[in-house]
Amino acid sequence: MRLVQVMIPAGKRAAVVRALDDEGVDYVVTDETSGREYTAVATFPLPTAAVEPVLERLREAGIDESTYTVIVAAETVISRRFEALEDAYEEDAERGGDRISREELQAKADDLASGLGTYVLMTVISAVIATAGLLLDSPATVVGSMVIAPLIGPAMSAAIGTVVDDEALFRRGVRMQVLGVGVAVLAATLFAFALRSLALVPPGLDPLELAEVSERLAPNVLVLVVAVGAGVAGIVSLMTGVSATLVGVMIAVALIPPAAAVGIGIAFQIPRLVVGAGVIVAVNVLSINLSALVMLWYEGYRPQRWFREDDARAAFLKRVAVLAVAIALLSVFLGGVTYESYVASTTESDIRAAASDELAALNSEFELLELSVERTGTVPPLETDRVVVTVGAPPGGTVEGIAPALDGRIETVVGGEVAVEVRTVTVERA
């Protein structure tokens, strides 16, 4: 429920009262004595779903943007006329949930967009903590970095600015998103480089051996699910009053850790990590914006002036098309990584089966203990470069000829030259 206060300009009192009566609104009108151009104040409660239609009706009666209007949340309203108004808008409420008015949505977007200094500072802190969490291989630390990331405001502002034809809000949202990602990557790069230069991480540390970092190395199509879900959840949180802080964490999940991974890749000079994590960041930013934009338009948000709706629709279609094309192009890479994961798994399975068969043919007592396959390359498709096979042999048994036999068999499976390393371990069972 909302409590609305509207300042009524001189000469508009009768029209406003008539509009409220036509809408079945229970209102109070008091005289305004400040001596300005307003002559009265109308105060009335409304169901959430009724705010936007009633304000539209009042605009037709002469209440425009220059009029002083306040909308606040109301806890309880006891009135039979209000109950009748709720019943009248019950269908809209069921269809749209607690969908707030366009004006409230814009106000919330403005509130979420913090000042530039605070935004940059919180982004830097979040990126530094995320970088530390990735290098510590600590999921808890990475999650903590997401809680303080101030990224939900700019992401939602760009979408809201598009559908309500607020170009300033749209441009600010886009500008803040670009700035946020850039600041996060730069902060992560400088911090990771400092850690490496000052030997605050173990010498020879390979970030790719850390689970938290390797997760961002090879993105697949599932990252789209995370980003789209974050964008939809962000808009729903604004429309219905769900905690934007909690949803902001979800958006940070999609952006902060991969941005920190890009910084680590730059600092440690790992092109594969820079490319892989960079694609995740780009796809997630685009997908969050696209899903939020489509969700807002689907929910029926439009510009305040009806004659601006065509311009808003054109901007909406243009931006959706640009986002969709960009995501489609990046999805080629995601599809390649997904296929690469399938090829890597299939190749390892085939090599394992071939090695087991070859060992059984050489000596039934030979046992394949462990097998690892290393694939090299910056972008898919990767090539099988090295295979390490650990073989268990009985005490006193000869192991001559194992390496050449396995090398030939594995190269046949792979279809090319591969460095095969065979390690033998004596296995004695009681």
Secondary structure, 3 states (H helix, E strand, C coil): CEEEEEEEECCCHHHHHHHHHHHCCCCEEEECCCCCCEEEEEEEEECHHHHHHHHHHHHHCCCCCCCCEEEEECCCCCCHHHHHHHHHCHHHHHHHCCCCCHHHHHHHHHHHCCCHHHHHHHHHHHHHHHHHHHHHCCHHHHHHHHHCCCCHHHHHHHHHHHHCCCHHHHHHHHHHHHHHHHHHHHHHHHHHHHHHHCCCCCCCCCHHHCHHHHCCCCCCCHHHHHHHHHHHHHHHHHHHCCCHHHHHHHHHHHHHHHHHHHHHHHHCCCHHHHHHHHHHHHHHHHHHHHHHHHHHHHCCCCCCCHHHHHHHHHHHHHHHHHHHHHHHHHHHHHHHHHHHHHHHHHHHHHHHHHHHHHHHHHCCCCEEEEEEEEEECCCCCCEEEEEEEEEEECCCCCCCCHHHHHHHHHHHHHCCCCEEEEEEEECCCC
